[in-house]
Amino acid sequence: MNWKRCVFLKHYKKITVEGNDTERLINLCLIKKLNLRKIRFISDREVSFYVSYDDYEVLRETVGRRYRIIDTGEYGYRYRMSGFLKKKTLVAGLLIFSLILIYQSLFVAEIEVLGYESINEQALRKTMRAAGFYEGCRKSVNLEKVKLHIYDEFDNISWIGIKYKGNLAQITIAETEYLYENKRIDSSSPCNIIAATAGYVNSIDPEEGVRIAEDGAYVKEGQVLISGEVPLEKTTFEDNDKNENVSYVHAAGTVDAKVPVRLNYYIEANEKIKEKTGKRMFTVAINDRILLNELCPYEVAVVHSITLCNWVKPIRFKLQVNSVEEVVLKEEKIAEKDVRKQVINEIHKFVKEKLPDNTQILNKSLNFRQEKNIIYIGVTLETLQQIGIEEEIIVDKSNRQSDQNDDK
Amino acid sequence: MSVKDELAFDFSISIPRIVICGEMVVADNVKRIVVFTDTNVVVHNGSCYTSMEGKGLVIKELGEERMIIKGELETVRFFETL
């Protein structure tokens, strides 16, 4: 498109000219080099055409009183824009709407979690919130940090994917399949009882199958404890007895074992205590940004927030009033009984969350060691656990068939 | 075509040059419009006159001695000046 065409489309008019000898008018326009388009013959005394706005004034002067000019339309992008810009309320409304749309796109409006099976969705959302990822947070949150936080909290997650679809954050998780997970096997299928974890056998009580491991023996993870292969001796007298017959059963029974568990904890030797000075001030935070935060005179302070409103839709708006109290930090040596109490609480939490149900703690020993400001606590637990789980026996049917044929 | 004819064809300013493609006609070296109706357009090229007859003829563009006509063209005739 050449420059003349661009200038024409900026603003042009459609006019009808009435008068005698319309060819003369067109020739005058040709001489004056006026840009005319779509010259249409209407009658002997009338023609219509399009002329650019700049040439229109020249045309009027050229025409004088010999011809009558009738304006039938006005076009062009500049003409349309000027008409649009005159409607100030419409322009202001469109501008505000665009700003709201852009502002809204900066925040996460909804979080969808997919792929979880054994993990509680509420616990997952709580973990994400602790990492700074929640409905209403900014999209500029470091997603890698959120993923690492989730991996730290949940051991049985093997993969996490976070994807944005507009303002929707879609989180897909894949849970780990444990190798020796206690899957229930159909009671008609043959299986062995194997050790889910390494330990020292305390007692084996087989209900079905042949006991393999002895009391007091150390067994490794995956080792067969009660076998589902029961040997059968032939009762007939034959000279060519080659193999004993083997019968496959669904092994069952309970296996208790002493499993040692070793844990390590670290606690600071000096406890930090916050002592209030009595000075207080109030601040306002909008969308988690504290206004005039640099004017706060306190070096160390404790902040209590009250959320007045927390909207995510249609627009992200969170208003909080913060009470800022000045505190002074002091250090006090932590008492040994407090350290012991903390460690025992952690041990109970660990047993409840990580170890199987019905686990008993037979013995525990705590070993304290202090280096500089850190107290290292080594914990050794002697636990009594049921470690037997079922593992299916895959039988080669072709060999079984040939044995059957030999019997016939 | 000889060199002389080619040069005359490319650089002539007073002989008519008509290019017809479908319903579009491009006429160069148009000095003046003599007759303009929806069935007949006659132009002066300097040395002769060109008449284009047809139906629904509309001058789509006119400027710089070039005219673009749109419509159903039937006849093109050339007349020399006396």
Interface residues (C-beta under 8 A of the other chain):
Chain A: T22 E23 I26 N27 C29 L30 K33 L34 N35 L36 R37 K38 I39 R40 F41 D44 V47 F49
Chain B: V30 R32 I33 V34 V35 F36 T37 D38 L57 V58 I59 K60 E61 L62 G63 E64
